[in-house]
Amino acid sequence: MAESPSAKEPDPGAADRLSPADVLSLLEPDQLVSAKRHHFGRRAVVGWQTVLFWVLRLYWLAVLAVAVVAALRAIKG
């Protein structure tokens, strides 16, 4: 006998889409304490990301300089 098309099969990838809050709610108390103490550290940054971050830093400094100059001109009148 064939299954009806409306019957849903369990999705094997459903566990991958759980939010961190859902995962933490499923843990036992001792597992929760252990999970909260775990430190992931910094992520490795590849070359193009380093360049992008430096460009963003320089852009931020330029915007800051423009804001300071505008504020000084406004104060001097």
C-alpha positions in Angstrom: 0.0 0.0 0.0 1.4 3.4 -1.0 1.8 6.2 1.6 -0.4 9.2 1.2 1.4 12.3 -0.1 0.3 14.3 3.0 2.2 12.0 5.4 5.5 13.7 6.3 8.7 11.9 6.8 11.1 13.1 9.5 13.6 15.6 8.2 17.2 14.4 8.9 18.5 17.9 8.6 16.1 19.4 11.2 18.6 19.2 14.0 21.0 21.4 12.0 18.4 24.2 12.0 17.8 24.3 15.7 18.6 27.7 17.3 21.2 27.8 20.0 18.4 28.6 22.5 16.6 25.4 21.5 19.8 23.3 21.9 20.5 24.8 25.3 16.9 24.1 26.4 17.5 20.4 25.6 20.6 20.0 27.7 20.8 18.5 31.2 21.9 20.9 33.9 25.5 19.6 34.1 25.8 19.6 30.3 24.5 23.2 30.3 27.2 24.3 32.7 29.8 22.6 30.6 28.5 24.2 27.4 28.5 27.7 28.9 32.1 27.3 30.1 33.4 26.3 26.7 35.4 29.1 25.0 35.5 29.0 21.2 38.3 31.5 20.7 38.9 33.8 17.7 38.1 32.7 14.2 40.9 32.7 11.7 40.8 35.6 9.2 41.8 35.1 5.6 43.7 37.7 3.6 40.9 39.5 1.9 39.0 39.8 5.2 42.1 41.5 6.8 42.2 44.0 3.9 38.4 44.6 4.3 38.8 45.2 8.1 41.7 47.7 7.5 39.6 49.5 4.9 36.7 49.7 7.3 39.1 51.1 10.0 40.4 53.8 7.7 36.9 54.7 6.6 35.8 55.0 10.3 38.8 57.3 11.0 37.9 59.4 8.0 34.3 59.7 9.1 35.4 60.6 12.6 37.7 63.3 11.2 34.9 64.8 9.2 32.6 64.8 12.2 35.3 66.5 14.4 36.0 69.2 11.7 32.3 69.8 11.3 31.8 70.1 15.0 34.8 72.5 15.4 33.4 74.7 12.5 30.0 74.7 14.1 31.5 75.8 17.4 33.6 78.6 15.8 30.5 79.8 14.0 
